[in-house]
Amino acid sequence: MSPTPPVLTVQSVLADAALVEIVHRAGALACWQVGSLTEALAAVAAECDFIIAQGIEAGEPERRATILLAKVASSSRRRSESG
């Protein structure tokens, strides 16, 4: 079994491709905590390894993680079908 790589988790800012690249060069995974479709798509565009969809479960009354995940999945499908 291979060792689990370290993970850097970022929140409260839009994903930044330059930071993701630094994280990857260091041998770690990049994770972004997101609460909107805009934030999630920025994380995808920055080539984050995975996202955490933050919603009401984390005390964010304006954010709905379940709806966000559905929007991200739908957007990802459209991008893969068109590309």
Legacy VTK file of the C-alpha trace (Angstrom):
# vtk DataFile Version 3.0
C-alpha trace
ASCII
DATASET POLYDATA
POINTS 83 float
0.000 0.000 0.000
1.409 3.379 -0.988
1.568 6.203 1.545
-1.174 8.810 1.475
0.070 12.082 -0.040
-0.221 15.294 1.962
-3.175 17.552 1.177
-3.340 21.335 1.274
-6.898 22.605 1.782
-7.721 26.233 1.016
-10.902 28.205 1.612
-12.221 31.764 1.455
-10.453 32.682 -1.791
-10.921 31.720 -5.437
-8.700 28.875 -6.564
-5.359 29.974 -7.939
-3.620 27.877 -10.599
-0.177 29.137 -9.552
-0.735 27.967 -5.974
-2.086 24.619 -7.166
1.063 24.170 -9.277
3.291 24.892 -6.257
1.335 22.350 -4.203
1.654 19.723 -6.945
5.409 20.344 -7.358
5.761 19.718 -3.618
4.122 16.312 -4.092
0.853 17.195 -2.373
-2.783 17.246 -3.441
-4.652 20.546 -3.745
-8.145 20.790 -2.278
-10.394 23.849 -2.377
-13.378 24.383 -0.126
-16.124 26.010 -2.180
-19.595 27.333 -1.570
-20.734 28.474 -5.001
-20.666 27.276 -8.574
-18.278 30.098 -9.467
-15.848 28.977 -6.758
-16.169 25.330 -7.798
-15.534 26.065 -11.481
-12.511 28.174 -10.547
-11.167 25.185 -8.598
-11.712 22.928 -11.609
-10.020 25.434 -13.920
-7.058 25.685 -11.522
-6.745 21.872 -11.686
-7.441 21.205 -8.017
-7.423 17.506 -7.182
-10.751 17.666 -5.367
-13.196 20.118 -3.811
-15.146 20.259 -0.577
-18.648 21.639 -1.116
-19.499 23.669 1.970
-23.165 24.167 2.722
-25.660 24.618 5.510
-24.130 21.585 7.202
-21.128 23.778 8.028
-23.230 26.678 9.272
-23.454 28.512 5.957
-27.172 29.345 5.638
-26.790 30.797 2.130
-24.987 27.783 0.722
-26.558 24.483 -0.251
-23.902 21.796 -0.759
-26.291 19.318 -2.391
-27.421 21.847 -4.995
-23.826 22.944 -5.546
-22.652 19.393 -6.187
-25.455 18.864 -8.707
-24.501 22.079 -10.527
-20.809 21.131 -10.601
-21.624 17.657 -11.943
-23.904 19.113 -14.622
-21.305 21.685 -15.649
-18.572 19.040 -15.756
-20.714 16.802 -17.984
-21.378 19.658 -20.394
-17.664 20.495 -20.535
-16.630 16.891 -21.201
-19.302 16.453 -23.895
-18.261 19.631 -25.704
-14.509 19.083 -25.416
LINES 1 84
83 0 1 2 3 4 5 6 7 8 9 10 11 12 13 14 15 16 17 18 19 20 21 22 23 24 25 26 27 28 29 30 31 32 33 34 35 36 37 38 39 40 41 42 43 44 45 46 47 48 49 50 51 52 53 54 55 56 57 58 59 60 61 62 63 64 65 66 67 68 69 70 71 72 73 74 75 76 77 78 79 80 81 82
